[in-house]
Amino acid sequence: MLNAQGKKIMAQGKSRGWIMEPEAKTLLRIFNFAVPAFLWTGKLQEAEAFAAEQGFPLAMKIVSSTIVHKSEAGGVVLGIDGLEGLREHFERFRAFEGFEGVLLEEMVRGSAEVIIGSKTDLQFGPVVLLGIGGTGVEIYNDAVLRMAPLTSADARSMIESLKGKALLTGFRGSTGINIAYLQQMLIRFSNLVMELDDIESIDLNPVICSSERAVIADARFILQSE
């Protein structure tokens, strides 16, 4: 259920047509999805304090009201391993257009990466996507779609239908992910999609999966135009 904080985030996002990543991850937390420990700040001192508490390595991303695709703009740095690198990239990001701070977060590890997404189809309504994700999502081109809301059978069928299913279940001695957790995550995601009826599309990629959990490392919410 969307609380007052979530409603405020949605209202603020309508003016720009999309929700910035720190706000998107706050929304996901409201719906009980796992996201990395993170800090959104425009102050270097606060970033250094977070690094001291969280430890390295860390990821840093630009937060800007004018930059939707952060990676293409050079606004994502992974594996920052010390204060020198943190300060260097913070100062570089400060020069970006529309700078509203940086998103500093823990680096999450897992055995597989998936993409989970949604789009509102004009004919069928909200549909949910599951695919092999990460940086190779366009190379694998391995994804399945189902109409929302999902049942347990739908979620299980989506996982079973992936050509790269062995990447998730484990092969040649590799550790498989927690399939039951991913299945429940898909169902909860479809419920979120049904509740947030102002959403045009959602892109969660990568969702980093392990034998214990699945953590949403990046999130993009695009809102319907009025």
C-alpha positions in Angstrom: 0.0 0.0 0.0 1.4 3.4 -1.0 2.0 5.6 2.1 2.2 9.4 2.3 5.9 9.4 1.4 5.2 7.3 -1.7 2.4 9.5 -2.8 4.7 12.5 -2.5 7.3 10.9 -4.6 4.8 10.0 -7.3 3.4 13.6 -7.3 6.9 15.1 -7.6 7.8 12.8 -10.4 4.8 13.8 -12.6 6.4 17.2 -13.3 9.4 15.6 -15.0 7.7 12.5 -16.3 10.0 10.0 -14.4 11.2 9.2 -10.9 14.9 9.7 -10.0 16.6 6.6 -8.8 16.9 7.4 -5.1 13.2 8.0 -5.0 12.5 4.9 -7.0 14.4 2.8 -4.5 12.6 4.5 -1.7 9.3 3.4 -3.4 10.6 -0.1 -3.7 11.5 -0.2 0.0 7.9 0.9 0.8 6.7 -2.2 -1.1 9.3 -4.4 0.8 11.7 -5.0 -2.1 15.4 -5.4 -1.2 17.7 -2.5 -2.5 21.3 -1.8 -1.6 22.2 0.4 1.4 22.4 3.9 -0.1 22.8 7.6 0.5 21.5 10.4 -1.7 23.5 13.5 -0.9 25.0 16.7 -2.5 27.6 17.1 0.3 31.0 15.5 0.1 31.3 15.3 3.9 28.1 13.2 4.1 29.4 10.9 1.3 32.6 10.4 3.2 30.7 9.6 6.4 28.6 7.0 4.6 31.7 5.4 3.2 33.3 5.2 6.6 30.2 3.5 8.0 29.4 1.3 5.0 32.9 0.4 3.9 34.4 0.0 0.4 33.9 -0.9 -2.5 31.0 1.5 -3.3 29.0 2.5 -6.4 28.3 6.2 -7.2 25.7 7.4 -9.6 24.7 10.9 -10.7 21.3 12.2 -9.6 20.1 14.8 -12.0 16.6 15.9 -13.1 17.8 16.2 -16.7 19.7 12.8 -17.0 17.5 9.7 -17.3 20.1 7.3 -18.8 23.0 7.6 -16.3 25.3 5.1 -17.8 25.2 6.6 -21.3 26.0 10.0 -19.8 29.1 8.6 -17.9 27.2 9.1 -14.6 27.9 5.6 -13.1 31.0 4.5 -11.4 31.4 1.0 -9.8 33.9 -0.4 -7.5 35.2 2.8 -5.8 37.8 1.5 -3.4 38.9 4.5 -1.3 38.3 8.1 -0.3 40.5 9.4 -3.1 38.4 7.9 -5.8 35.2 8.9 -4.0 36.3 12.5 -3.9 37.5 12.5 -7.5 34.2 11.2 -8.9 32.1 13.3 -6.6 33.7 16.5 -7.9 33.3 15.2 -11.5 29.6 14.5 -11.0 29.1 17.9 -9.4 29.8 19.5 -12.9 26.9 17.5 -14.5 23.9 19.4 -15.8 21.0 19.5 -13.4 23.2 18.1 -10.5 21.0 17.2 -7.5 23.6 15.1 -5.7 25.0 11.6 -6.0 23.6 8.2 -5.1 26.2 6.4 -3.1 25.5 2.7 -2.4 27.0 -0.6 -1.4 28.2 -3.0 -4.1 26.0 -6.1 -4.1 27.2 -9.5 -5.2 25.3 -12.5 -6.5 25.5 -15.5 -8.8 23.1 -14.3 -11.5 21.5 -11.1 -12.8 18.0 -10.7 -14.1 15.9 -7.9 -15.5 12.3 -7.4 -14.2 10.2 -4.8 -15.9 6.7 -3.7 -16.8 4.9 -1.7 -19.5 1.3 -0.6 -19.9 0.1 -2.1 -23.2 -2.8 -0.1 -24.9 -4.7 -3.3 -25.6 -3.8 -5.7 -22.8 -3.0 -3.3 -19.9 0.0 -3.9 -17.6 2.4 -6.6 -18.6 5.4 -8.0 -16.7 8.8 -8.9 -18.2 11.4 -11.3 -16.8 14.7 -11.8 -18.6 18.4 -12.6 -18.2 19.7 -9.2 -17.2 22.8 -7.2 -16.4 25.0 -5.6 -19.0 24.4 -8.6 -21.4 20.6 -8.1 -21.5 20.7 -7.1 -25.2 23.1 -9.8 -26.1 21.1 -12.6 -24.5 17.7 -11.3 -25.8 16.1 -13.8 -23.4 12.9 -12.5 -21.9 9.3 -13.6 -21.3 6.1 -11.6 -20.8 2.9 -12.2 -18.8 -0.1 -10.0 -18.1 -0.4 -8.6 -14.6 -1.4 -9.5 -12.0 0.7 -12.7 -11.8 -0.3 -15.9 -10.1 2.2 -18.3 -8.6 1.8 -20.5 -11.7 2.5 -17.5 -13.9 5.7 -16.6 -12.0 6.9 -20.1 -12.1 6.2 -20.4 -15.8 8.1 -17.3 -16.6 11.2 -18.6 -14.9 10.9 -22.0 -16.5 10.4 -20.4 -20.0 13.8 -18.6 -20.0 16.3 -20.2 -22.4 19.0 -19.3 -19.9 17.2 -20.9 -17.0 20.4 -22.9 -16.1 22.1 -19.6 -15.3 19.5 -19.3 -12.4 19.2 -22.9 -11.3 23.0 -23.6 -11.4 25.1 -25.7 -13.8 28.5 -27.2 -13.9 29.0 -26.8 -10.2 27.8 -23.2 -10.0 25.4 -22.2 -7.2 21.8 -21.6 -8.2 19.7 -18.7 -7.0 16.8 -18.8 -4.6 14.1 -19.6 -7.2 11.2 -19.4 -4.6 12.4 -15.9 -3.6 12.5 -14.7 -7.3 9.0 -16.2 -7.8 7.6 -14.3 -4.9 9.4 -11.1 -6.0 7.7 -11.3 -9.4 4.2 -11.6 -7.8 4.9 -8.7 -5.5 6.2 -6.7 -8.5 3.0 -7.3 -10.4 1.0 -6.1 -7.4 3.0 -2.9 -7.4 2.4 -2.4 -11.1 -1.3 -2.8 -10.6 -1.4 -0.3 -7.7 0.7 2.4 -9.4 -1.6 3.1 -12.3 0.3 6.2 -13.3 3.3 4.2 -14.4 4.1 3.8 -18.1 7.1 1.5 -17.6 9.4 0.2 -14.9 12.9 -1.2 -15.6 14.7 -3.0 -12.8 18.1 -4.0 -14.1 20.1 -5.6 -12.8 18.3 -7.5 -10.1 21.3 -9.3 -8.5 20.3 -12.8 -7.3 22.0 -15.2 -4.9 21.0 -18.4 -3.0 19.6 -16.1 -0.3 18.0 -13.1 -1.8 17.5 -10.8 -4.8 18.6 -7.1 -4.6 17.5 -4.4 -7.1 20.7 -2.6 -8.0 19.2 -0.2 -10.5 15.6 1.1 -11.0 13.9 3.4 -13.5 10.3 4.5 -13.3 8.7 6.3 -16.3 5.3 7.9 -15.7 2.4 8.2 -18.0 2.1 11.6 -19.7 -1.0 13.6 -18.9 
